[in-house]
Amino acid sequence: VYGVDTEAEALAILRMVTSQVPRGIKWRDARPYVLAESVEFEPSAEDSQTGRLAVTGYVRGSNLSANRLIHVPNFGDFQIECIYNVPVAVEAAHGNAIEEDDEPAVLDRPDPANQDSLVAANEPDQMANEQTWPEDEEMAGWEAQMAQMEEEEKRVAASDERVVRVPRGTSSYQAAWIPDEDSEEDGSDVSSDDDDDDDSMMGSDDAEIGGSESEEEEDDDQEYEEMRLDAKGRLIDGSGMNGDGASVAGAGAGASDAGNNDDEDMPTAEEEAVHLRAYLAEREKQNRDDTQFPDEVDTPMDVPARQRFARYRGLQSFRTSPWDPYENLPLDYARIFQFENLRRTQTRLMRMAEDAPARVGSHVRIVLRAVPAAAAASFRPDRPFVVYGLLQYEHQMSVMHFTVMRNDEYTAPVRSKDPLVVHMGFRRYNVQPLFSQHLRAGSNGVHKFERFLKHGVVSVATVFAPIQLGAVPVSLYLPTPADSSAGSPTLVGTGTTLDANPARILAKRIVLTGAPYKIHKRGAVIRYMFFNPEDVNWFKPVQLHTKYGRIGHISESLGTHGYMKCIFDGPIKQMDTVCMNLYKRVFPKWNTTLWSEYEQDEAQRQQWVAPVDSEPKAEFMEL
């Protein structure tokens, strides 16, 4: 704090301010960018909505090469057709003499062998997966099963039967319009995605977080049923009966009549407001429960735990237990790119940029290929129009990680996979990130998945996104402002990019809990963690721990109701809770898209349409 009580103090502060040199922005100076002075667009003969875009301005930041791609904010990445050196005729400050530079000339053209491609992702080969030859034991009885399946298919084909999965209460007339399950090619993908979403999202009405994960699946089974229909859409063999023995067709007759008018079923504005308030209140409750009872899940009583948690595994040590990062990867991981040594590649690419022909400070015109007309229409003289050069490989997709620190002014819950807009350097994308803890990883590279983005804690967000080399500032926003009257985007959090590392493991944890029934020295009988002896024997190798710090293991199963005898490293208390940690790896979804703010009409597109000069003329600048 400096005082300005006297004129001498004020002059001293001014002298200090004028002598300060501002710090450079390293991530921006490492890449070329051009602040456009003029923009021209020439439509192509094949499509009037795309064409050649010419941007004129000074090269800043780093040297520019025609082999690299150019990023136009809100519109994407484009290839360079040519870079021209645009001479500037300078009028001398004293006298009428005019000093002109050289004539316009081609500064750089792309080399087809070395020019960056616009292909951002690989095309996975389905036949490149691991192929195994079945053993004799696996083939035993296969001929009989195939014959039985062929007979069933012939019977169904002869009788024109089909099986459809419909909501309860659906009439046979409505079911006749629903395609059967065999005709849906993407049914397995959708079901797997829904299962992942159910596992990664919480929906709990109890005090313990995540308690309704099994209830959601149970409700889903109760709300749907299978119906067998003939060629005329009539029920066969009494299929479609509800639990009370009544026909679904009869139960759904009134529903079909009432559902003829879709407008009557649409909720009113008041009902929408009530539903929205209930949804926000439920999210608040889930966030609060996650803080009080982190990762705790109730074991379902009607589904065996070994089936409900089949994808989960136990780890003796979260930091050192081995976990193969390339085990059971989803198909999306075959589309991305990975570096053998990211830092060494980044250093090499920075050195390559120093040898680019278009030097910093040169006045150039960059001609881009296949640019939409809306990009030229978005140019306005009163608003900066900046195009950025990308380093090599920054157009390819990979698994990007960046730190996030929540904005204290935004207090609403933010859950993993919530739609957000990420502003990463000079690029913006629509993403649905996964959050994880920002801690030093152990020898296995495992990081704990977080269901919510917490206040006051630095987390790591993981998304599929184009590669971003170096440390670049990141900011997260809501897709739509939380306050419509404000008109400005709502800031959710800020951070910095970490790296592009597909081998980072995000492990979702669930905690199964049980209560002591009888205690005898170091041994205890635990109940309510499992409800049948098969589950106890299945999870017997997994280590146990208590909330008061005791470590133990399952010794044997007792009875037929899931009671088990456990041994601990010391006596436990009756008020203690026995826990078992299970982990499952979660992956981001391939749903990243470019964010754009422009919606152009035809009049705006035609405003900036003009031919692109092959030989640009010299521009005059008065000093």
C-alpha positions as CSV (number, residue, x, y, z in Angstrom):
1,V,0.0,0.0,0.0
2,Y,1.4,3.3,-1.1
3,G,0.3,6.7,0.2
4,V,-0.4,9.6,-2.2
5,D,-0.7,12.3,0.4
6,T,1.9,14.5,-1.2
7,E,2.8,15.3,-4.8
8,A,6.2,13.7,-4.4
9,E,4.6,10.4,-3.3
10,A,2.2,10.4,-6.3
11,L,5.1,11.1,-8.7
12,A,7.1,8.2,-7.1
13,I,4.1,5.8,-7.7
14,L,3.8,7.0,-11.3
15,R,7.5,6.5,-11.9
16,M,7.3,3.0,-10.5
17,V,4.3,2.1,-12.6
18,T,5.9,3.3,-15.9
19,S,9.0,1.4,-15.2
20,Q,7.2,-2.0,-14.8
21,V,7.4,-4.5,-17.6
22,P,4.2,-6.7,-17.9
23,R,4.7,-10.4,-17.9
24,G,4.2,-12.2,-21.1
25,I,1.5,-14.9,-21.5
26,K,3.6,-17.9,-22.2
27,W,0.9,-20.3,-23.5
28,R,-0.3,-17.6,-26.0
29,D,3.2,-16.6,-27.1
30,A,4.1,-20.2,-27.8
31,R,1.5,-20.3,-30.6
32,P,1.0,-17.9,-33.6
33,Y,-2.1,-15.8,-33.7
34,V,-3.3,-13.0,-36.0
35,L,-5.6,-10.1,-35.1
36,A,-7.6,-9.6,-38.3
37,E,-7.5,-6.2,-39.9
38,S,-9.8,-7.3,-42.8
39,V,-11.6,-10.5,-43.7
40,E,-12.7,-11.6,-47.2
41,F,-14.8,-14.6,-48.1
42,E,-15.2,-16.3,-51.5
43,P,-17.8,-19.0,-51.8
44,S,-16.8,-22.2,-53.5
45,A,-18.4,-23.3,-56.8
46,E,-19.8,-26.6,-55.2
47,D,-21.3,-25.1,-52.0
48,S,-22.1,-21.4,-51.4
49,Q,-22.0,-22.0,-47.6
50,T,-18.3,-22.8,-47.6
51,G,-15.4,-21.3,-49.4
52,R,-12.0,-19.6,-49.0
53,L,-11.5,-17.2,-46.1
54,A,-8.7,-14.6,-46.3
55,V,-7.5,-13.0,-43.0
56,T,-5.1,-10.1,-43.1
57,G,-3.0,-8.9,-40.1
58,Y,0.3,-9.1,-38.3
59,V,1.7,-12.4,-37.0
60,R,2.1,-12.3,-33.2
61,G,3.2,-14.8,-30.6
62,S,5.3,-17.3,-32.6
63,N,6.2,-18.0,-36.2
64,L,3.5,-19.4,-38.5
65,S,3.8,-22.4,-40.9
66,A,1.4,-23.3,-43.7
67,N,1.6,-26.9,-42.6
68,R,-0.1,-26.3,-39.3
69,L,-3.9,-25.8,-38.8
70,I,-5.7,-22.5,-37.9
71,H,-8.4,-22.4,-35.3
72,V,-11.2,-19.9,-35.8
73,P,-13.1,-19.5,-32.5
74,N,-16.7,-20.7,-32.7
75,F,-16.1,-22.5,-36.0
76,G,-13.3,-25.0,-35.6
77,D,-10.0,-25.9,-37.2
78,F,-9.1,-25.3,-40.9
79,Q,-6.2,-26.0,-43.3
80,I,-4.1,-23.2,-44.8
81,E,-4.1,-22.9,-48.6
82,C,-1.4,-20.2,-48.8
83,I,0.3,-17.4,-46.8
84,Y,1.1,-14.2,-48.6
85,N,3.4,-11.5,-47.5
86,V,1.4,-8.3,-47.7
87,P,3.8,-5.3,-48.0
88,V,2.9,-2.1,-46.1
89,A,3.6,1.2,-47.7
90,V,4.8,3.6,-45.0
91,E,4.5,7.4,-45.3
92,A,7.5,9.1,-43.8
93,A,6.8,11.2,-40.7
94,H,8.9,14.1,-42.2
95,G,8.4,15.0,-45.9
96,N,6.3,13.5,-48.6
97,A,8.6,10.5,-49.5
98,I,6.9,7.1,-49.4
99,E,9.0,4.0,-48.5
100,E,7.5,0.8,-50.0
101,D,8.4,-2.7,-49.1
102,D,8.8,-5.5,-51.7
103,E,6.0,-6.5,-53.9
104,P,3.4,-9.0,-52.6
105,A,4.8,-12.6,-52.7
106,V,3.9,-16.0,-51.6
107,L,5.5,-16.5,-48.2
108,D,4.6,-20.2,-47.6
109,R,2.6,-23.0,-49.1
110,P,1.7,-26.3,-47.4
111,D,3.6,-29.4,-48.2
112,P,1.1,-32.2,-48.8
113,A,3.3,-34.7,-47.2
114,N,3.8,-32.7,-44.0
115,Q,0.5,-30.8,-43.7
116,D,-1.6,-31.6,-40.7
117,S,-4.8,-33.5,-41.4
118,L,-8.3,-32.6,-40.3
119,V,-8.8,-36.1,-39.1
120,A,-9.2,-35.8,-35.3
121,A,-10.0,-39.4,-34.3
122,N,-9.0,-42.9,-35.4
123,E,-11.5,-45.3,-37.0
124,P,-11.4,-48.4,-34.7
125,D,-11.2,-51.7,-36.4
126,Q,-13.7,-54.1,-34.9
127,M,-11.7,-57.1,-36.1
128,A,-8.6,-56.0,-34.4
129,N,-9.9,-57.1,-31.0
130,E,-8.5,-60.1,-29.2
131,Q,-9.6,-63.3,-30.8
132,T,-9.7,-66.6,-28.9
133,W,-10.5,-70.1,-30.0
134,P,-13.1,-71.9,-27.9
135,E,-12.1,-74.9,-25.8
136,D,-13.7,-78.3,-26.0
137,E,-15.5,-77.7,-22.7
138,E,-17.0,-74.5,-24.1
139,M,-18.1,-76.3,-27.3
140,A,-19.8,-79.2,-25.4
141,G,-23.5,-79.2,-26.0
142,W,-23.2,-76.3,-28.5
143,E,-24.8,-78.4,-31.3
144,A,-27.9,-79.1,-29.2
145,Q,-28.2,-75.4,-28.3
146,M,-27.9,-74.3,-31.9
147,A,-30.5,-76.9,-33.0
148,Q,-32.9,-75.7,-30.2
149,M,-32.4,-72.0,-31.3
150,E,-33.0,-72.8,-34.9
151,E,-36.3,-74.7,-34.0
152,E,-37.4,-71.7,-31.9
153,E,-36.6,-69.3,-34.8
154,K,-38.6,-71.4,-37.2
155,R,-41.5,-71.7,-34.9
156,V,-41.6,-67.9,-34.4
157,A,-41.2,-67.3,-38.1
158,A,-44.0,-69.7,-38.9
159,S,-46.4,-68.2,-36.4
160,D,-45.3,-64.6,-37.1
161,E,-44.7,-64.0,-33.4
162,R,-42.5,-61.3,-32.0
163,V,-41.5,-60.2,-28.5
164,V,-41.6,-56.6,-27.5
165,R,-40.6,-54.9,-24.2
166,V,-43.2,-52.3,-23.3
167,P,-44.1,-50.2,-20.2
168,R,-46.7,-51.7,-17.9
169,G,-50.2,-50.5,-18.8
170,T,-49.5,-50.6,-22.6
171,S,-52.3,-52.0,-24.7
172,S,-51.8,-54.6,-27.4
173,Y,-52.6,-51.9,-30.0
174,Q,-49.9,-49.6,-28.7
175,A,-47.4,-52.6,-28.5
176,A,-48.0,-53.4,-32.1
177,W,-46.3,-50.2,-33.1
178,I,-43.2,-50.8,-31.0
179,P,-40.4,-52.6,-32.8
180,D,-39.1,-55.8,-31.3
181,E,-35.8,-56.0,-29.5
182,D,-34.0,-57.9,-32.3
183,S,-34.5,-55.0,-34.7
184,E,-32.8,-52.5,-32.5
185,E,-29.2,-52.6,-33.5
186,D,-28.0,-50.2,-30.8
187,G,-29.9,-51.7,-27.9
188,S,-26.8,-53.2,-26.2
189,D,-24.9,-49.9,-26.4
190,V,-27.8,-47.9,-25.0
191,S,-28.3,-50.3,-22.1
192,S,-24.6,-50.3,-21.3
193,D,-24.5,-46.5,-21.3
194,D,-27.6,-46.3,-19.1
195,D,-26.0,-48.8,-16.7
196,D,-22.8,-46.6,-16.6
197,D,-24.9,-43.6,-15.9
198,D,-26.8,-45.3,-13.1
199,D,-23.5,-46.4,-11.6
200,S,-21.9,-43.0,-11.8
201,M,-24.9,-40.9,-10.8
202,M,-26.5,-41.1,-7.4
203,G,-30.1,-41.2,-6.6
204,S,-30.8,-41.6,-2.9
205,D,-33.8,-41.1,-0.7
206,D,-32.3,-42.6,2.4
207,A,-29.7,-41.1,4.8
208,E,-27.0,-43.2,3.2
209,I,-25.8,-42.0,-0.1
210,G,-26.3,-44.1,-3.2
211,G,-28.8,-46.3,-1.4
212,S,-31.2,-46.5,-4.3
213,E,-28.9,-47.7,-7.1
214,S,-30.4,-51.2,-6.9
215,E,-33.9,-49.7,-6.4
216,E,-33.6,-47.9,-9.7
217,E,-32.9,-51.2,-11.5
218,E,-35.7,-52.9,-9.6
219,D,-38.2,-50.1,-10.5
220,D,-37.1,-50.3,-14.1
221,D,-37.9,-54.0,-14.2
222,Q,-41.3,-53.4,-12.5
223,E,-42.2,-50.7,-15.0
224,Y,-41.5,-52.8,-18.1
225,E,-42.6,-56.2,-19.2
226,E,-42.3,-58.5,-22.3
227,M,-45.3,-59.1,-24.6
228,R,-45.7,-61.8,-27.3
229,L,-47.7,-60.6,-30.2
230,D,-48.8,-62.4,-33.4
231,A,-48.8,-60.9,-36.9
232,K,-52.0,-59.0,-36.2
233,G,-50.7,-57.5,-32.9
234,R,-52.8,-59.8,-30.6
235,L,-51.6,-61.2,-27.4
236,I,-50.4,-64.9,-27.3
237,D,-50.7,-67.3,-24.4
238,G,-51.8,-64.7,-22.0
239,S,-48.6,-62.7,-22.2
240,G,-48.7,-59.1,-20.9
241,M,-50.5,-60.0,-17.7
242,N,-49.8,-57.8,-14.7
243,G,-49.1,-58.9,-11.2
244,D,-52.8,-59.1,-10.4
245,G,-53.6,-61.4,-13.3
246,A,-55.5,-58.7,-15.3
247,S,-54.7,-58.3,-18.9
248,V,-52.5,-55.3,-19.8
249,A,-54.6,-54.7,-22.9
250,G,-57.7,-54.2,-20.7
251,A,-55.7,-52.0,-18.3
252,G,-54.3,-49.9,-21.1
253,A,-57.5,-49.5,-23.1
254,G,-58.4,-46.4,-21.2
255,A,-54.9,-45.1,-21.2
256,S,-54.8,-45.4,-25.0
257,D,-58.0,-43.4,-25.3
258,A,-56.7,-40.8,-22.9
259,G,-53.4,-40.6,-24.7
260,N,-54.8,-39.7,-28.1
261,N,-54.3,-36.0,-27.4
262,D,-50.7,-35.4,-26.6
263,D,-51.3,-31.8,-25.6
264,E,-53.5,-32.9,-22.7
265,D,-50.6,-34.9,-21.3
266,M,-48.1,-32.0,-21.4
267,P,-47.4,-30.4,-18.0
268,T,-48.4,-26.8,-17.5
269,A,-46.0,-24.0,-16.6
270,E,-46.9,-24.3,-12.9
271,E,-46.3,-28.1,-13.0
272,E,-43.0,-27.6,-14.7
273,A,-41.9,-25.1,-12.0
274,V,-42.9,-27.6,-9.3
275,H,-41.0,-30.4,-11.0
276,L,-37.9,-28.2,-11.4
277,R,-38.0,-27.2,-7.7
278,A,-38.3,-30.9,-6.7
279,Y,-35.4,-31.8,-9.0
280,L,-33.1,-29.1,-7.6
281,A,-34.1,-30.0,-4.0
282,E,-33.2,-33.7,-4.8
283,R,-29.8,-32.6,-6.1
284,E,-29.2,-30.6,-3.0
285,K,-30.1,-33.6,-0.8
286,Q,-27.7,-35.9,-2.8
287,N,-24.9,-33.4,-2.4
288,R,-25.5,-33.1,1.3
289,D,-25.7,-36.9,1.7
290,D,-22.5,-37.4,-0.3
291,T,-20.7,-35.1,2.2
292,Q,-22.1,-36.9,5.3
293,F,-22.0,-40.5,4.1
294,P,-19.5,-40.5,1.2
295,D,-19.8,-43.4,-1.2
296,E,-22.0,-45.6,1.1
297,V,-24.4,-48.0,-0.7
298,D,-27.0,-50.3,0.7
299,T,-26.7,-53.9,-0.3
300,P,-29.9,-55.0,-2.2
301,M,-31.9,-57.8,-0.6
302,D,-33.5,-59.1,-3.7
303,V,-30.4,-59.2,-5.9
304,P,-27.3,-61.1,-5.0
305,A,-24.4,-58.7,-4.2
306,R,-22.0,-60.7,-6.4
307,Q,-24.3,-59.9,-9.4
308,R,-25.1,-56.3,-8.5
309,F,-21.4,-55.4,-7.9
310,A,-19.9,-57.8,-10.4
311,R,-17.9,-55.0,-12.1
312,Y,-16.3,-53.9,-8.8
313,R,-13.1,-55.2,-7.3
314,G,-11.4,-55.0,-3.9
315,L,-8.0,-53.3,-3.4
316,Q,-5.7,-54.1,-0.5
317,S,-4.0,-50.8,-1.0
318,F,-5.5,-48.0,-3.1
319,R,-2.1,-46.5,-3.9
320,T,0.0,-49.6,-4.6
321,S,-2.3,-52.5,-5.6
322,P,-1.7,-53.3,-9.3
323,W,-4.3,-52.2,-11.8
324,D,-3.7,-52.5,-15.5
325,P,-4.6,-49.2,-17.2
326,Y,-5.2,-50.9,-20.5
327,E,-7.6,-53.5,-19.1
328,N,-11.2,-53.7,-20.5
329,L,-11.0,-50.3,-22.3
330,P,-14.2,-49.1,-24.0
331,L,-14.3,-48.7,-27.8
332,D,-13.9,-45.0,-27.6
333,Y,-10.3,-45.4,-26.4
334,A,-9.4,-46.9,-29.8
335,R,-10.3,-43.6,-31.4
336,I,-7.8,-41.4,-29.4
337,F,-4.1,-40.6,-29.6
338,Q,-1.5,-41.2,-26.9
339,F,2.1,-39.8,-26.6
340,E,5.0,-42.0,-25.6
341,N,6.6,-39.0,-23.9
342,L,4.5,-35.9,-23.8
343,R,7.1,-33.5,-22.5
344,R,9.7,-34.5,-25.1
345,T,7.2,-34.2,-27.9
346,Q,6.1,-30.8,-26.7
347,T,9.8,-29.6,-26.6
348,R,10.3,-30.9,-30.1
349,L,7.2,-29.2,-31.5
350,M,8.2,-25.8,-29.9
351,R,11.6,-26.0,-31.6
352,M,9.9,-26.8,-35.0
353,A,7.8,-23.7,-34.7
354,E,10.9,-21.5,-34.5
355,D,11.8,-22.4,-38.1
356,A,8.4,-21.5,-39.6
357,P,8.7,-19.1,-42.6
358,A,6.1,-16.5,-41.4
359,R,8.0,-14.6,-38.8
360,V,6.6,-12.7,-35.9
361,G,5.8,-9.1,-36.8
362,S,5.3,-9.8,-40.5
363,H,2.2,-8.5,-42.3
364,V,0.5,-11.4,-43.9
365,R,-2.7,-12.6,-45.5
366,I,-3.7,-16.2,-44.6
367,V,-6.0,-18.0,-47.0
368,L,-8.0,-20.9,-45.4
369,R,-9.8,-23.7,-47.1
370,A,-13.4,-24.9,-46.7
371,V,-14.4,-22.3,-44.1
372,P,-18.2,-21.7,-43.5
373,A,-19.6,-18.4,-44.6
374,A,-20.8,-17.7,-41.0
375,A,-17.1,-17.2,-40.0
376,A,-16.8,-14.2,-42.3
377,A,-20.2,-12.9,-41.3
378,S,-19.1,-12.9,-37.6
379,F,-16.3,-10.4,-38.4
380,R,-17.1,-6.9,-37.1
381,P,-14.7,-3.9,-37.1
382,D,-15.7,-3.0,-33.6
383,R,-15.0,-6.4,-32.2
384,P,-11.6,-8.3,-32.3
385,F,-11.5,-11.2,-34.7
386,V,-8.5,-13.4,-33.9
387,V,-7.4,-16.6,-35.5
388,Y,-4.9,-18.9,-33.8
389,G,-2.3,-21.3,-35.1
390,L,-2.2,-24.8,-33.6
391,L,0.9,-26.8,-32.8
392,Q,1.2,-30.2,-34.5
393,Y,-1.1,-32.9,-33.0
394,E,-3.3,-30.3,-31.2
395,H,-6.2,-31.2,-33.5
396,Q,-6.2,-34.9,-32.5
397,M,-8.5,-36.2,-29.7
398,S,-7.2,-37.7,-26.5
399,V,-8.2,-37.9,-22.8
400,M,-7.5,-34.4,-21.4
401,H,-7.2,-33.7,-17.7
402,F,-7.3,-30.2,-16.1
403,T,-7.6,-28.9,-12.5
404,V,-10.8,-27.2,-11.3
405,M,-11.3,-24.9,-8.3
406,R,-15.0,-24.1,-7.7
407,N,-16.2,-20.5,-7.8
408,D,-17.4,-19.5,-4.4
409,E,-20.2,-17.4,-5.8
410,Y,-21.9,-20.3,-7.5
411,T,-23.3,-22.5,-4.7
412,A,-25.5,-24.9,-6.6
413,P,-24.4,-28.6,-6.8
414,V,-22.2,-29.6,-9.7
415,R,-22.2,-33.3,-10.4
416,S,-20.0,-35.4,-12.6
417,K,-21.3,-35.7,-16.2
418,D,-23.3,-32.4,-15.8
419,P,-23.2,-30.4,-19.1
420,L,-20.7,-27.6,-18.9
421,V,-18.8,-25.3,-21.3
422,V,-15.0,-25.4,-21.0
423,H,-12.9,-22.5,-22.2
424,M,-9.5,-24.0,-22.6
425,G,-7.0,-21.4,-23.8
426,F,-8.6,-20.0,-27.0
427,R,-10.9,-23.0,-27.6
428,R,-14.3,-23.7,-26.2
429,Y,-16.2,-27.0,-26.1
430,N,-19.4,-28.5,-24.7
431,V,-18.3,-31.2,-22.3
432,Q,-19.6,-33.5,-19.5
433,P,-16.5,-33.9,-17.3
434,L,-15.8,-36.6,-14.7
435,F,-14.3,-35.2,-11.5
436,S,-11.6,-37.0,-9.4
437,Q,-9.3,-36.2,-6.5
438,H,-6.2,-34.1,-7.2
439,L,-3.6,-36.0,-5.2
440,R,-0.2,-37.5,-5.9
441,A,-0.9,-40.9,-7.4
442,G,0.6,-44.0,-6.1
443,S,2.6,-46.6,-8.1
444,N,-0.6,-47.9,-9.8
445,G,-1.8,-44.5,-11.1
446,V,-5.3,-44.8,-9.5
447,H,-7.3,-41.7,-8.6
448,K,-10.6,-41.6,-6.7
449,F,-13.7,-40.6,-8.7
450,E,-15.7,-37.8,-7.2
451,R,-19.5,-37.6,-7.7
452,F,-19.7,-33.9,-6.9
453,L,-17.4,-30.9,-7.5
454,K,-16.7,-29.8,-3.9
455,H,-16.1,-26.3,-2.6
456,G,-12.6,-25.3,-1.4
457,V,-10.9,-28.4,-2.9
458,V,-9.0,-28.6,-6.1
459,S,-10.3,-31.4,-8.3
460,V,-9.3,-32.9,-11.7
461,A,-11.8,-32.9,-14.6
462,T,-11.4,-35.5,-17.3
463,V,-13.0,-35.3,-20.8
464,F,-12.4,-36.4,-24.3
465,A,-11.1,-33.2,-26.0
466,P,-8.4,-32.1,-28.6
467,I,-4.9,-32.2,-27.2
468,Q,-3.7,-29.1,-25.6
469,L,0.1,-28.9,-25.0
470,G,1.5,-27.0,-22.1
471,A,-0.2,-25.4,-19.1
472,V,-3.2,-23.4,-20.4
473,P,-5.8,-21.6,-18.2
474,V,-9.2,-23.3,-18.1
475,S,-12.6,-21.9,-17.0
476,L,-15.9,-23.8,-16.7
477,Y,-19.3,-22.2,-17.4
478,L,-22.9,-23.3,-17.3
479,P,-24.4,-23.8,-20.8
480,T,-27.1,-21.2,-19.9
481,P,-26.8,-18.4,-17.3
482,A,-28.2,-19.3,-13.9
483,D,-29.7,-15.9,-13.7
484,S,-31.4,-15.0,-17.0
485,S,-31.7,-11.4,-16.0
486,A,-27.9,-11.0,-15.7
487,G,-27.2,-12.0,-19.3
488,S,-23.6,-13.0,-18.6
489,P,-22.3,-16.6,-18.4
490,T,-22.2,-18.2,-15.0
491,L,-18.7,-19.1,-13.9
492,V,-18.5,-22.6,-12.2
493,G,-14.8,-22.9,-11.7
494,T,-11.3,-22.2,-13.0
495,G,-8.1,-24.2,-13.3
496,T,-5.2,-25.2,-15.5
497,T,-4.6,-28.1,-18.0
498,L,-2.5,-31.0,-16.7
499,D,-1.8,-33.4,-19.5
500,A,-3.2,-35.8,-22.1
501,N,-3.0,-39.1,-20.4
502,P,-5.4,-42.0,-21.3
503,A,-3.7,-44.2,-18.7
504,R,-5.0,-42.2,-15.7
505,I,-7.4,-44.5,-13.8
506,L,-10.5,-43.0,-12.3
507,A,-11.8,-45.5,-9.7
508,K,-15.3,-45.1,-8.4
509,R,-15.6,-46.3,-4.8
510,I,-18.6,-47.8,-3.1
511,V,-18.7,-48.7,0.6
512,L,-20.7,-51.6,1.9
513,T,-21.5,-51.3,5.6
514,G,-22.4,-53.8,8.3
515,A,-23.2,-53.6,12.0
516,P,-21.7,-55.7,14.8
517,Y,-24.0,-58.3,16.2
518,K,-21.8,-60.0,18.8
519,I,-18.3,-59.1,19.8
520,H,-15.7,-61.4,21.5
521,K,-12.3,-59.9,21.9
522,R,-10.8,-59.6,18.4
523,G,-13.6,-61.5,16.7
524,A,-17.1,-60.3,15.9
525,V,-20.2,-61.4,14.1
526,I,-21.3,-58.8,11.5
527,R,-24.7,-58.6,9.9
528,Y,-26.6,-56.5,7.3
529,M,-23.6,-56.3,4.9
530,F,-24.8,-59.4,3.0
531,F,-28.0,-61.4,3.0
532,N,-26.9,-64.8,1.8
533,P,-23.9,-67.1,2.4
534,E,-22.9,-67.2,-1.2
535,D,-22.2,-63.4,-1.2
536,V,-20.1,-63.8,2.0
537,N,-17.9,-66.4,0.4
538,W,-17.6,-64.4,-2.8
539,F,-16.3,-61.2,-1.1
540,K,-14.3,-63.1,1.5
541,P,-10.9,-62.1,0.1
542,V,-11.7,-58.4,0.3
543,Q,-10.2,-56.5,3.3
544,L,-12.5,-54.9,5.9
545,H,-12.1,-51.8,8.0
546,T,-14.1,-49.9,10.6
547,K,-14.8,-46.2,11.0
548,Y,-12.7,-46.2,14.2
549,G,-9.7,-47.5,12.3
550,R,-9.6,-51.2,12.8
551,I,-8.5,-53.6,10.0
552,G,-9.9,-57.1,9.5
553,H,-11.1,-59.8,7.2
554,I,-13.9,-62.3,6.8
555,S,-13.3,-65.6,8.5
556,E,-16.4,-67.6,7.7
557,S,-20.1,-67.4,6.9
558,L,-22.7,-68.1,9.7
559,G,-26.2,-69.3,9.0
560,T,-28.2,-68.6,5.9
561,H,-29.0,-64.9,6.3
562,G,-25.6,-63.4,5.5
563,Y,-24.2,-63.2,9.0
564,M,-20.4,-63.6,9.0
565,K,-17.6,-64.0,11.5
566,C,-14.8,-61.5,11.1
567,I,-11.4,-61.1,12.8
568,F,-9.9,-57.7,13.4
569,D,-6.5,-56.4,14.6
570,G,-8.1,-55.3,17.9
571,P,-11.3,-55.2,19.8
572,I,-14.1,-53.2,18.1
573,K,-16.9,-51.3,19.8
574,Q,-20.6,-52.0,19.5
575,M,-21.2,-48.5,18.1
576,D,-18.6,-49.0,15.3
577,T,-19.5,-49.6,11.7
578,V,-17.7,-52.3,9.5
579,C,-17.0,-51.2,5.9
580,M,-15.9,-52.8,2.8
581,N,-14.4,-50.7,-0.1
582,L,-15.1,-51.8,-3.7
583,Y,-13.8,-50.0,-6.8
584,K,-14.8,-49.8,-10.4
585,R,-13.1,-47.9,-13.2
586,V,-15.2,-45.2,-14.9
587,F,-14.6,-43.6,-18.3
588,P,-15.6,-40.3,-19.9
589,K,-18.2,-40.3,-22.6
590,W,-17.5,-39.3,-26.2
591,N,-19.8,-36.3,-26.2
592,T,-17.4,-33.3,-26.7
593,T,-18.6,-30.8,-29.3
594,L,-17.4,-27.4,-30.4
595,W,-19.2,-24.5,-28.7
596,S,-20.4,-21.7,-30.9
597,E,-22.3,-18.5,-30.2
598,Y,-23.2,-17.4,-33.7
599,E,-26.5,-18.0,-35.5
600,Q,-26.2,-16.3,-38.9
601,D,-28.9,-15.5,-41.4
602,E,-28.4,-15.2,-45.2
603,A,-28.2,-11.4,-45.1
604,Q,-25.3,-11.5,-42.6
605,R,-23.5,-14.1,-44.7
606,Q,-23.7,-12.0,-47.9
607,Q,-22.5,-8.9,-46.2
608,W,-18.9,-10.0,-46.2
609,V,-18.9,-12.0,-49.5
610,A,-16.2,-10.8,-51.9
611,P,-13.6,-12.4,-54.2
612,V,-10.2,-13.3,-52.6
613,D,-7.3,-11.7,-54.4
614,S,-4.7,-14.2,-55.6
615,E,-2.1,-11.4,-55.5
616,P,-3.0,-9.1,-52.6
617,K,-2.2,-5.4,-53.0
618,A,0.0,-3.4,-50.7
619,E,-1.8,-1.6,-47.9
620,F,-0.9,1.9,-46.7
621,M,-0.3,2.9,-43.1
622,E,0.3,6.4,-42.0
623,L,2.7,7.0,-39.2
